């Protein structure tokens, strides 16, 4: 997660409160999803960005998770996300996200 995005998330939380901010990831693999989830919950693990040592405790999901898919019009999901769902390891990504929410929140 680049420094600009980290800064934008921090600003959004400061302006709207953490209870009003949710992060939806679209990362292509389980490892990157896990790192991004860690960054937005307990802080930047590389200690390089605005979220270094800053535990935002944000809700975090991946766009491939069923909880997110259910919130999107099926035709739009198919058009915008369908190919991603078929080509990525959805099960591994979803498992990484569930694990991250357990260990980081």
ZAPA-268705 format. One record per residue: x, y, z of N, C-alpha, C in turn; residue number from 1. Coordinates in pm, whole numbers, plus 50000, padded with zeros to 5 digits. Each point is the difference from the previous one (the first is absolute). Layout:
BEGIN
<rec><n_u>X</n_u><n_v>Y</n_v><n_w>Z</n_w><ca_u>X</ca_u><ca_v>Y</ca_v><ca_w>Z</ca_w><c_u>X</c_u><c_v>Y</c_v><c_w>Z</c_w><resi>NUM</resi></rec>
...
***
This chain:
BEGIN
<rec><n_u>50086</n_u><n_v>49884</n_v><n_w>50000</n_w><ca_u>49914</ca_u><ca_v>50116</ca_v><ca_w>50000</ca_w><c_u>50090</c_u><c_v>50122</c_v><c_w>50000</c_w><resi>1</resi></rec>
<rec><n_u>49985</n_u><n_v>50084</n_v><n_w>49898</n_w><ca_u>50093</ca_u><ca_v>50113</ca_v><ca_w>49990</ca_w><c_u>49972</c_u><c_v>50107</c_v><c_w>50106</c_w><resi>2</resi></rec>
<rec><n_u>50095</n_u><n_v>50090</n_v><n_w>50014</n_w><ca_u>49995</ca_u><ca_v>50100</ca_v><ca_w>50105</ca_w><c_u>49882</c_u><c_v>50096</c_v><c_w>49983</c_w><resi>3</resi></rec>
<rec><n_u>49966</n_u><n_v>50031</n_v><n_w>49875</n_w><ca_u>49888</ca_u><ca_v>50091</ca_v><ca_w>49974</ca_w><c_u>49868</c_u><c_v>49938</c_v><c_w>50046</c_w><resi>4</resi></rec>
<rec><n_u>49980</n_u><n_v>49872</n_v><n_w>49972</n_w><ca_u>49877</ca_u><ca_v>49932</ca_v><ca_w>50043</ca_w><c_u>49995</c_u><c_v>49994</c_v><c_w>50153</c_w><resi>5</resi></rec>
<rec><n_u>50112</n_u><n_v>49969</n_v><n_w>50063</n_w><ca_u>50004</ca_u><ca_v>49997</ca_v><ca_w>50145</ca_w><c_u>49960</c_u><c_v>50136</c_v><c_w>50058</c_w><resi>6</resi></rec>
<rec><n_u>50053</n_u><n_v>50106</n_v><n_w>49942</n_w><ca_u>49968</ca_u><ca_v>50135</ca_v><ca_w>50045</ca_w><c_u>49852</c_u><c_v>50032</c_v><c_w>49981</c_w><resi>7</resi></rec>
<rec><n_u>49945</n_u><n_v>49958</n_v><n_w>49888</n_w><ca_u>49858</ca_u><ca_v>50023</ca_v><ca_w>49972</ca_w><c_u>49911</c_u><c_v>49926</c_v><c_w>50100</c_w><resi>8</resi></rec>
<rec><n_u>50037</n_u><n_v>49877</n_v><n_w>50034</n_w><ca_u>49923</ca_u><ca_v>49925</ca_v><ca_w>50100</ca_w><c_u>50006</c_u><c_v>50067</c_v><c_w>50136</c_w><resi>9</resi></rec>
<rec><n_u>50117</n_u><n_v>50043</n_v><n_w>50039</n_w><ca_u>50016</ca_u><ca_v>50068</ca_v><ca_w>50128</ca_w><c_u>49914</c_u><c_v>50125</c_v><c_w>50005</c_w><resi>10</resi></rec>
<rec><n_u>50001</n_u><n_v>50076</n_v><n_w>49892</n_w><ca_u>49920</ca_u><ca_v>50122</ca_v><ca_w>49992</ca_w><c_u>49850</c_u><c_v>49968</c_v><c_w>50006</c_w><resi>11</resi></rec>
<rec><n_u>49957</n_u><n_v>49895</n_v><n_w>49929</n_w><ca_u>49859</ca_u><ca_v>49960</ca_v><ca_w>50002</ca_w><c_u>49955</c_u><c_v>49962</c_v><c_w>50141</c_w><resi>12</resi></rec>
<rec><n_u>50085</n_u><n_v>49928</n_v><n_w>50071</n_w><ca_u>49967</ca_u><ca_v>49960</ca_v><ca_w>50137</ca_w><c_u>49993</c_u><c_v>50122</c_v><c_w>50091</c_w><resi>13</resi></rec>
<rec><n_u>50093</n_u><n_v>50092</n_v><n_w>49983</n_w><ca_u>50000</ca_u><ca_v>50122</ca_v><ca_w>50081</ca_w><c_u>49874</c_u><c_v>50083</c_v><c_w>49974</c_w><resi>14</resi></rec>
<rec><n_u>49956</n_u><n_v>50006</n_v><n_w>49875</n_w><ca_u>49883</ca_u><ca_v>50080</ca_v><ca_w>49962</ca_w><c_u>49867</c_u><c_v>49934</c_v><c_w>50033</c_w><resi>15</resi></rec>
<rec><n_u>49994</n_u><n_v>49867</n_v><n_w>49980</n_w><ca_u>49871</ca_u><ca_v>49931</ca_v><ca_w>50009</ca_w><c_u>49988</c_u><c_v>49901</c_v><c_w>50116</c_w><resi>16</resi></rec>
<rec><n_u>50110</n_u><n_v>49968</n_v><n_w>50064</n_w><ca_u>49999</ca_u><ca_v>49903</ca_v><ca_w>50109</ca_w><c_u>50016</c_u><c_v>49858</c_v><c_w>49946</c_w><resi>17</resi></rec>
<rec><n_u>50074</n_u><n_v>49919</n_v><n_w>50073</n_w><ca_u>50030</ca_u><ca_v>49864</ca_v><ca_w>49953</ca_w><c_u>49875</c_u><c_v>49915</c_v><c_w>49980</c_w><resi>18</resi></rec>
<rec><n_u>49894</n_u><n_v>50027</n_v><n_w>50077</n_w><ca_u>49877</ca_u><ca_v>49922</ca_v><ca_w>49986</ca_w><c_u>49928</c_u><c_v>50028</c_v><c_w>49869</c_w><resi>19</resi></rec>
<rec><n_u>50041</n_u><n_v>50106</n_v><n_w>49929</n_w><ca_u>49936</ca_u><ca_v>50036</ca_v><ca_w>49873</ca_w><c_u>50089</c_u><c_v>49974</c_v><c_w>49878</c_w><resi>20</resi></rec>
<rec><n_u>50110</n_u><n_v>49930</n_v><n_w>50020</n_w><ca_u>50093</ca_u><ca_v>49971</ca_v><ca_w>49890</ca_w><c_u>50020</c_u><c_v>49849</c_v><c_w>49991</c_w><resi>21</resi></rec>
<rec><n_u>49987</n_u><n_v>49948</n_v><n_w>49879</n_w><ca_u>50024</ca_u><ca_v>49858</ca_v><ca_w>49973</ca_w><c_u>50094</c_u><c_v>49992</c_v><c_w>49880</c_w><resi>22</resi></rec>
<rec><n_u>50092</n_u><n_v>49907</n_v><n_w>50004</n_w><ca_u>50094</ca_u><ca_v>49980</ca_v><ca_w>49890</ca_w><c_u>49961</c_u><c_v>49875</c_v><c_w>49923</c_w><resi>23</resi></rec>
<rec><n_u>49988</n_u><n_v>50016</n_v><n_w>49868</n_w><ca_u>49972</ca_u><ca_v>49885</ca_v><ca_w>49913</ca_w><c_u>50120</c_u><c_v>49986</c_v><c_w>49908</c_w><resi>24</resi></rec>
<rec><n_u>50068</n_u><n_v>49889</n_v><n_w>50013</n_w><ca_u>50121</ca_u><ca_v>49973</ca_v><ca_w>49923</ca_w><c_u>49968</c_u><c_v>49930</c_v><c_w>49868</c_w><resi>25</resi></rec>
<rec><n_u>50093</n_u><n_v>50013</n_v><n_w>49906</n_w><ca_u>49990</ca_u><ca_v>49929</ca_v><ca_w>49874</ca_w><c_u>50133</c_u><c_v>49936</c_v><c_w>49965</c_w><resi>26</resi></rec>
<rec><n_u>50083</n_u><n_v>49978</n_v><n_w>50100</n_w><ca_u>50134</ca_u><ca_v>49945</ca_v><ca_w>49977</ca_w><c_u>49993</c_u><c_v>49862</c_v><c_w>49935</c_w><resi>27</resi></rec>
<rec><n_u>50101</n_u><n_v>49966</n_v><n_w>49919</n_w><ca_u>49993</ca_u><ca_v>49879</ca_v><ca_w>49918</ca_w><c_u>50040</c_u><c_v>49869</c_v><c_w>50067</c_w><resi>28</resi></rec>
<rec><n_u>50048</n_u><n_v>50006</n_v><n_w>50125</n_w><ca_u>50040</ca_u><ca_v>49874</ca_v><ca_w>50065</ca_w><c_u>49981</c_u><c_v>50010</c_v><c_w>50151</c_w><resi>29</resi></rec>
<rec><n_u>50006</n_u><n_v>49886</n_v><n_w>50064</n_w><ca_u>49974</ca_u><ca_v>49992</ca_v><ca_w>50143</ca_w><c_u>50106</c_u><c_v>50073</c_v><c_w>50082</c_w><resi>30</resi></rec>
<rec><n_u>50126</n_u><n_v>49993</n_v><n_w>49960</n_w><ca_u>50106</ca_u><ca_v>50065</ca_v><ca_w>50076</ca_w><c_u>49985</c_u><c_v>50151</c_v><c_w>50003</c_w><resi>31</resi></rec>
<rec><n_u>49974</n_u><n_v>50059</n_v><n_w>49885</n_w><ca_u>49984</ca_u><ca_v>50146</ca_v><ca_w>49997</ca_w><c_u>49873</c_u><c_v>50042</c_v><c_w>50074</c_w><resi>32</resi></rec>
<rec><n_u>49894</n_u><n_v>49923</n_v><n_w>49988</n_w><ca_u>49876</ca_u><ca_v>50030</ca_v><ca_w>50073</ca_w><c_u>50027</c_u><c_v>50000</c_v><c_w>50151</c_w><resi>33</resi></rec>
<rec><n_u>50077</n_u><n_v>49905</n_v><n_w>50046</n_w><ca_u>50033</ca_u><ca_v>49990</ca_v><ca_w>50142</ca_w><c_u>50080</c_u><c_v>50122</c_v><c_w>50046</c_w><resi>34</resi></rec>
<rec><n_u>50098</n_u><n_v>50040</n_v><n_w>49922</n_w><ca_u>50083</ca_u><ca_v>50115</ca_v><ca_w>50037</ca_w><c_u>49915</c_u><c_v>50128</c_v><c_w>50002</c_w><resi>35</resi></rec>
<rec><n_u>49915</n_u><n_v>50018</n_v><n_w>49900</n_w><ca_u>49915</ca_u><ca_v>50120</ca_v><ca_w>49996</ca_w><c_u>49901</c_u><c_v>50000</c_v><c_w>50117</c_w><resi>36</resi></rec>
<rec><n_u>49947</n_u><n_v>49883</n_v><n_w>50032</n_w><ca_u>49908</ca_u><ca_v>49990</ca_v><ca_w>50114</ca_w><c_u>50073</c_u><c_v>50038</c_v><c_w>50129</c_w><resi>37</resi></rec>
<rec><n_u>50121</n_u><n_v>49952</n_v><n_w>50015</n_w><ca_u>50079</ca_u><ca_v>50035</ca_v><ca_w>50119</ca_w><c_u>50024</c_u><c_v>50151</c_v><c_w>50005</c_w><resi>38</resi></rec>
<rec><n_u>50031</n_u><n_v>50059</n_v><n_w>49887</n_w><ca_u>50028</ca_u><ca_v>50143</ca_v><ca_w>49994</ca_w><c_u>49882</c_u><c_v>50084</c_v><c_w>50047</c_w><resi>39</resi></rec>
<rec><n_u>49878</n_u><n_v>49965</n_v><n_w>49958</n_w><ca_u>49884</ca_u><ca_v>50083</ca_v><ca_w>50034</ca_w><c_u>49938</c_u><c_v>49964</c_v><c_w>50135</c_w><resi>40</resi></rec>
<rec><n_u>50050</n_u><n_v>49895</n_v><n_w>50063</n_w><ca_u>49947</ca_u><ca_v>49965</ca_v><ca_w>50132</ca_w><c_u>50100</c_u><c_v>50035</c_v><c_w>50110</c_w><resi>41</resi></rec>
<rec><n_u>50121</n_u><n_v>49944</n_v><n_w>49995</n_w><ca_u>50096</ca_u><ca_v>50023</ca_v><ca_w>50108</ca_w><c_u>50117</c_u><c_v>50091</c_v><c_w>49963</c_w><resi>42</resi></rec>
<rec><n_u>50009</n_u><n_v>50040</n_v><n_w>49874</n_w><ca_u>50105</ca_u><ca_v>50093</ca_v><ca_w>49958</ca_w><c_u>50092</c_u><c_v>49940</c_v><c_w>49896</c_w><resi>43</resi></rec>
<rec><n_u>50073</n_u><n_v>50086</n_v><n_w>49934</n_w><ca_u>50091</ca_u><ca_v>49961</ca_v><ca_w>49892</ca_w><c_u>50113</c_u><c_v>49913</c_v><c_w>50054</c_w><resi>44</resi></rec>
<rec><n_u>50004</n_u><n_v>49872</n_v><n_w>49958</n_w><ca_u>50103</ca_u><ca_v>49910</ca_v><ca_w>50052</ca_w><c_u>50142</c_u><c_v>50034</c_v><c_w>49954</c_w><resi>45</resi></rec>
<rec><n_u>50011</n_u><n_v>50084</n_v><n_w>49896</n_w><ca_u>50133</ca_u><ca_v>50040</ca_v><ca_w>49953</ca_w><c_u>50050</c_u><c_v>50125</c_v><c_w>50072</c_w><resi>46</resi></rec>
<rec><n_u>49914</n_u><n_v>50062</n_v><n_w>50079</n_w><ca_u>50033</ca_u><ca_v>50123</ca_v><ca_w>50073</ca_w><c_u>50054</c_u><c_v>50108</c_v><c_w>49906</c_w><resi>47</resi></rec>
<rec><n_u>49945</n_u><n_v>50006</n_v><n_w>49878</n_w><ca_u>50048</ca_u><ca_v>50097</ca_v><ca_w>49903</ca_w><c_u>49897</c_u><c_v>50108</c_v><c_w>49967</c_w><resi>48</resi></rec>
<rec><n_u>49876</n_u><n_v>49976</n_v><n_w>50028</n_w><ca_u>49897</ca_u><ca_v>50092</ca_v><ca_w>49956</ca_w><c_u>49930</c_u><c_v>50073</c_v><c_w>50113</c_w><resi>49</resi></rec>
<rec><n_u>49901</n_u><n_v>50082</n_v><n_w>49966</n_w><ca_u>49924</ca_u><ca_v>50075</ca_v><ca_w>50098</ca_w><c_u>49930</c_u><c_v>49911</c_v><c_w>50104</c_w><resi>50</resi></rec>
<rec><n_u>49979</n_u><n_v>49873</n_v><n_w>49969</n_w><ca_u>49934</ca_u><ca_v>49909</ca_v><ca_w>50093</ca_w><c_u>50099</c_u><c_v>49919</c_v><c_w>50084</c_w><resi>51</resi></rec>
<rec><n_u>50127</n_u><n_v>50035</n_v><n_w>49995</n_w><ca_u>50100</ca_u><ca_v>49931</ca_v><ca_w>50082</ca_w><c_u>49967</c_u><c_v>50024</c_v><c_w>50147</c_w><resi>52</resi></rec>
<rec><n_u>49970</n_u><n_v>49892</n_v><n_w>50071</n_w><ca_u>49967</ca_u><ca_v>50010</ca_v><ca_w>50141</ca_w><c_u>49862</c_u><c_v>50056</c_v><c_w>50028</c_w><resi>53</resi></rec>
<rec><n_u>49918</n_u><n_v>50018</n_v><n_w>49897</n_w><ca_u>49865</ca_u><ca_v>50055</ca_v><ca_w>50016</ca_w><c_u>49898</c_u><c_v>49890</c_v><c_w>49979</c_w><resi>54</resi></rec>
<rec><n_u>49935</n_u><n_v>49959</n_v><n_w>50105</n_w><ca_u>49899</ca_u><ca_v>49893</ca_v><ca_w>49993</ca_w><c_u>49863</c_u><c_v>50062</c_v><c_w>49972</c_w><resi>55</resi></rec>
<rec><n_u>49958</n_u><n_v>49998</n_v><n_w>49874</n_w><ca_u>49870</ca_u><ca_v>50057</ca_v><ca_w>49964</ca_w><c_u>49885</c_u><c_v>49908</c_v><c_w>50038</c_w><resi>56</resi></rec>
<rec><n_u>50025</n_u><n_v>49869</n_v><n_w>50003</n_w><ca_u>49894</ca_u><ca_v>49905</ca_v><ca_w>50036</ca_w><c_u>49883</c_u><c_v>50000</c_v><c_w>49904</c_w><resi>57</resi></rec>
<rec><n_u>50026</n_u><n_v>50021</n_v><n_w>49873</n_w><ca_u>49892</ca_u><ca_v>50009</ca_v><ca_w>49901</ca_w><c_u>49946</c_u><c_v>49863</c_v><c_w>49960</c_w><resi>58</resi></rec>
<rec><n_u>49873</n_u><n_v>49998</n_v><n_w>49967</n_w><ca_u>49940</ca_u><ca_v>49881</ca_v><ca_w>49939</ca_w><c_u>50065</c_u><c_v>49985</c_v><c_w>49863</c_w><resi>59</resi></rec>
<rec><n_u>50038</n_u><n_v>49878</n_v><n_w>49965</n_w><ca_u>50065</ca_u><ca_v>49979</ca_v><ca_w>49871</ca_w><c_u>49949</c_u><c_v>49871</c_v><c_w>49936</c_w><resi>60</resi></rec>
<rec><n_u>49966</n_u><n_v>50011</n_v><n_w>49873</n_w><ca_u>49950</ca_u><ca_v>49887</ca_v><ca_w>49921</ca_w><c_u>50067</c_u><c_v>50002</c_v><c_w>49864</c_w><resi>61</resi></rec>
<rec><n_u>49991</n_u><n_v>49889</n_v><n_w>49930</n_w><ca_u>50047</ca_u><ca_v>49992</ca_v><ca_w>49862</ca_w><c_u>49877</c_u><c_v>49996</c_v><c_w>49910</c_w><resi>62</resi></rec>
<rec><n_u>50007</n_u><n_v>50060</n_v><n_w>49885</n_w><ca_u>49887</ca_u><ca_v>50007</ca_v><ca_w>49908</ca_w><c_u>49951</c_u><c_v>49861</c_v><c_w>49958</c_w><resi>63</resi></rec>
<rec><n_u>50085</n_u><n_v>49899</n_v><n_w>50010</n_w><ca_u>49960</ca_u><ca_v>49864</ca_v><ca_w>49962</ca_w><c_u>49922</c_u><c_v>49927</c_v><c_w>50109</c_w><resi>64</resi></rec>
<rec><n_u>49999</n_u><n_v>50053</n_v><n_w>50121</n_w><ca_u>49928</ca_u><ca_v>49933</ca_v><ca_w>50108</ca_w><c_u>49849</c_u><c_v>50008</c_v><c_w>49976</c_w><resi>65</resi></rec>
<rec><n_u>49934</n_u><n_v>49893</n_v><n_w>50037</n_w><ca_u>49855</ca_u><ca_v>49992</ca_v><ca_w>49978</ca_w><c_u>49925</c_u><c_v>50115</c_v><c_w>50066</c_w><resi>66</resi></rec>
<rec><n_u>50048</n_u><n_v>50046</n_v><n_w>50116</n_w><ca_u>49935</ca_u><ca_v>50111</ca_v><ca_w>50070</ca_w><c_u>49996</c_u><c_v>50126</c_v><c_w>49913</c_w><resi>67</resi></rec>
<rec><n_u>50104</n_u><n_v>50021</n_v><n_w>49921</n_w><ca_u>50005</ca_u><ca_v>50116</ca_v><ca_w>49910</ca_w><c_u>49920</c_u><c_v>49973</c_v><c_w>49873</c_w><resi>68</resi></rec>
<rec><n_u>50014</n_u><n_v>49880</n_v><n_w>49947</n_w><ca_u>49930</ca_u><ca_v>49965</ca_v><ca_w>49877</ca_w><c_u>49849</c_u><c_v>50017</c_v><c_w>50016</c_w><resi>69</resi></rec>
<rec><n_u>49949</n_u><n_v>49965</n_v><n_w>50117</n_w><ca_u>49856</ca_u><ca_v>50011</ca_v><ca_w>50026</ca_w><c_u>49951</c_u><c_v>50144</c_v><c_w>50001</c_w><resi>70</resi></rec>
<rec><n_u>50089</n_u><n_v>50096</n_v><n_w>50019</n_w><ca_u>49963</ca_u><ca_v>50141</ca_v><ca_w>50007</ca_w><c_u>49998</c_u><c_v>50069</c_v><c_w>49863</c_w><resi>71</resi></rec>
<rec><n_u>50041</n_u><n_v>49930</n_v><n_w>49896</n_w><ca_u>50017</ca_u><ca_v>50060</ca_v><ca_w>49868</ca_w><c_u>49901</c_u><c_v>49938</c_v><c_w>49901</c_w><resi>72</resi></rec>
<rec><n_u>49943</n_u><n_v>50084</n_v><n_w>49917</n_w><ca_u>49911</ca_u><ca_v>49952</ca_v><ca_w>49895</ca_w><c_u>50072</c_u><c_v>49890</c_v><c_w>49921</c_w><resi>73</resi></rec>
<rec><n_u>49937</n_u><n_v>49884</n_v><n_w>49983</n_w><ca_u>50067</ca_u><ca_v>49887</ca_v><ca_w>49933</ca_w><c_u>50054</c_u><c_v>50032</c_v><c_w>49860</c_w><resi>74</resi></rec>
<rec><n_u>49929</n_u><n_v>50080</n_v><n_w>49923</n_w><ca_u>50049</ca_u><ca_v>50031</ca_v><ca_w>49865</ca_w><c_u>50124</c_u><c_v>50089</c_v><c_w>50006</c_w><resi>75</resi></rec>
<rec><n_u>50003</n_u><n_v>50091</n_v><n_w>50093</n_w><ca_u>50118</ca_u><ca_v>50086</ca_v><ca_w>50015</ca_w><c_u>50118</c_u><c_v>49918</c_v><c_w>50053</c_w><resi>76</resi></rec>
<rec><n_u>49973</n_u><n_v>49914</n_v><n_w>50097</n_w><ca_u>50107</ca_u><ca_v>49916</ca_v><ca_w>50055</ca_w><c_u>50060</c_u><c_v>49914</c_v><c_w>49888</c_w><resi>77</resi></rec>
<rec><n_u>49915</n_u><n_v>49939</n_v><n_w>49921</n_w><ca_u>50049</ca_u><ca_v>49914</ca_v><ca_w>49891</ca_w><c_u>50085</c_u><c_v>50079</c_v><c_w>49901</c_w><resi>78</resi></rec>
<rec><n_u>49954</n_u><n_v>50119</n_v><n_w>49965</n_w><ca_u>50073</ca_u><ca_v>50082</ca_v><ca_w>49904</ca_w><c_u>50134</c_u><c_v>50049</c_v><c_w>50055</c_w><resi>79</resi></rec>
<rec><n_u>49999</n_u><n_v>50046</n_v><n_w>50123</n_w><ca_u>50119</ca_u><ca_v>50064</ca_v><ca_w>50057</ca_w><c_u>50094</c_u><c_v>49904</c_v><c_w>50073</c_w><resi>80</resi></rec>
<rec><n_u>49947</n_u><n_v>49895</n_v><n_w>50061</n_w><ca_u>50079</ca_u><ca_v>49913</ca_v><ca_w>50086</ca_w><c_u>50006</c_u><c_v>49855</c_v><c_w>49951</c_w><resi>81</resi></rec>
<rec><n_u>49907</n_u><n_v>49962</n_v><n_w>49914</n_w><ca_u>49986</ca_u><ca_v>49860</ca_v><ca_w>49958</ca_w><c_u>50129</c_u><c_v>49934</c_v><c_w>49955</c_w><resi>82</resi></rec>
<rec><n_u>50076</n_u><n_v>50065</n_v><n_w>49914</n_w><ca_u>50125</ca_u><ca_v>49942</ca_v><ca_w>49950</ca_w><c_u>50101</c_u><c_v>49984</c_v><c_w>50113</c_w><resi>83</resi></rec>
<rec><n_u>50005</n_u><n_v>50098</n_v><n_w>50088</n_w><ca_u>50090</ca_u><ca_v>49993</ca_v><ca_w>50115</ca_w><c_u>49965</c_u><c_v>49880</c_v><c_w>50088</c_w><resi>84</resi></rec>
<rec><n_u>49870</n_u><n_v>49979</n_v><n_w>50020</n_w><ca_u>49955</ca_u><ca_v>49888</ca_v><ca_w>50083</ca_w><c_u>50040</c_u><c_v>49866</c_v><c_w>49940</c_w><resi>85</resi></rec>
<rec><n_u>50000</n_u><n_v>49992</n_v><n_w>49868</n_w><ca_u>50036</ca_u><ca_v>49875</ca_v><ca_w>49933</ca_w><c_u>50151</c_u><c_v>49976</c_v><c_w>49993</c_w><resi>86</resi></rec>
<rec><n_u>50078</n_u><n_v>50108</n_v><n_w>49993</n_w><ca_u>50142</ca_u><ca_v>49983</ca_v><ca_w>49976</ca_w><c_u>50087</c_u><c_v>49999</c_v><c_w>50126</c_w><resi>87</resi></rec>
<rec><n_u>49947</n_u><n_v>50052</n_v><n_w>50111</n_w><ca_u>50079</ca_u><ca_v>50002</ca_v><ca_w>50123</ca_w><c_u>49962</c_u><c_v>49884</c_v><c_w>50091</c_w><resi>88</resi></rec>
<rec><n_u>50083</n_u><n_v>49975</n_v><n_w>50098</n_w><ca_u>49973</ca_u><ca_v>49894</ca_v><ca_w>50097</ca_w><c_u>49907</c_u><c_v>50055</c_v><c_w>50107</c_w><resi>89</resi></rec>
<rec><n_u>49871</n_u><n_v>50005</n_v><n_w>49967</n_w><ca_u>49899</ca_u><ca_v>50058</ca_v><ca_w>50088</ca_w><c_u>50001</c_u><c_v>49936</c_v><c_w>50138</c_w><resi>90</resi></rec>
<rec><n_u>50006</n_u><n_v>49868</n_v><n_w>50006</n_w><ca_u>49996</ca_u><ca_v>49931</ca_v><ca_w>50129</ca_w><c_u>50115</c_u><c_v>50043</c_v><c_w>50091</c_w><resi>91</resi></rec>
<rec><n_u>50120</n_u><n_v>50008</n_v><n_w>49946</n_w><ca_u>50117</ca_u><ca_v>50039</ca_v><ca_w>50080</ca_w><c_u>49989</c_u><c_v>50145</c_v><c_w>50047</c_w><resi>92</resi></rec>
<rec><n_u>49953</n_u><n_v>50086</n_v><n_w>49911</n_w><ca_u>49985</ca_u><ca_v>50141</ca_v><ca_w>50036</ca_w><c_u>49895</c_u><c_v>50015</c_v><c_w>50110</c_w><resi>93</resi></rec>
<rec><n_u>49887</n_u><n_v>49935</n_v><n_w>49984</n_w><ca_u>49892</ca_u><ca_v>50010</ca_v><ca_w>50100</ca_w><c_u>50044</c_u><c_v>49942</c_v><c_w>50134</c_w><resi>94</resi></rec>
<rec><n_u>50072</n_u><n_v>49892</n_v><n_w>49997</n_w><ca_u>50050</ca_u><ca_v>49941</ca_v><ca_w>50124</ca_w><c_u>50100</c_u><c_v>50094</c_v><c_w>50068</c_w><resi>95</resi></rec>
<rec><n_u>50086</n_u><n_v>50064</n_v><n_w>49921</n_w><ca_u>50096</ca_u><ca_v>50095</ca_v><ca_w>50057</ca_w><c_u>49928</c_u><c_v>50118</c_v><c_w>50065</c_w><resi>96</resi></rec>
<rec><n_u>49893</n_u><n_v>50045</n_v><n_w>49939</n_w><ca_u>49926</ca_u><ca_v>50113</ca_v><ca_w>50055</ca_w><c_u>49929</c_u><c_v>49961</c_v><c_w>50130</c_w><resi>97</resi></rec>
<rec><n_u>49940</n_u><n_v>49882</n_v><n_w>50003</n_w><ca_u>49934</ca_u><ca_v>49955</ca_v><ca_w>50123</ca_w><c_u>50102</c_u><c_v>49985</c_v><c_w>50112</c_w><resi>98</resi></rec>
<rec><n_u>50116</n_u><n_v>49945</n_v><n_w>49967</n_w><ca_u>50106</ca_u><ca_v>49984</ca_v><ca_w>50098</ca_w><c_u>50049</c_u><c_v>50137</c_v><c_w>50049</c_w><resi>99</resi></rec>
<rec><n_u>50017</n_u><n_v>50094</n_v><n_w>49909</n_w><ca_u>50047</ca_u><ca_v>50133</ca_v><ca_w>50037</ca_w><c_u>49901</c_u><c_v>50068</c_v><c_w>50094</c_w><resi>100</resi></rec>
<rec><n_u>49872</n_u><n_v>49988</n_v><n_w>49971</n_w><ca_u>49901</ca_u><ca_v>50063</ca_v><ca_w>50088</ca_w><c_u>50003</c_u><c_v>49938</c_v><c_w>50139</c_w><resi>101</resi></rec>
<rec><n_u>50032</n_u><n_v>49872</n_v><n_w>50009</n_w><ca_u>50008</ca_u><ca_v>49932</ca_v><ca_w>50129</ca_w><c_u>50125</c_u><c_v>50044</c_v><c_w>50076</c_w><resi>102</resi></rec>
<rec><n_u>50114</n_u><n_v>50002</n_v><n_w>49932</n_w><ca_u>50124</ca_u><ca_v>50028</ca_v><ca_w>50073</ca_w><c_u>50028</c_u><c_v>50148</c_v><c_w>50018</c_w><resi>103</resi></rec>
<rec><n_u>49946</n_u><n_v>50087</n_v><n_w>49916</n_w><ca_u>50031</ca_u><ca_v>50142</ca_v><ca_w>50011</ca_w><c_u>49893</c_u><c_v>50082</c_v><c_w>50070</c_w><resi>104</resi></rec>
<rec><n_u>49877</n_u><n_v>49949</n_v><n_w>50009</n_w><ca_u>49894</ca_u><ca_v>50081</ca_v><ca_w>50063</ca_w><c_u>49956</c_u><c_v>49944</c_v><c_w>50131</c_w><resi>105</resi></rec>
***
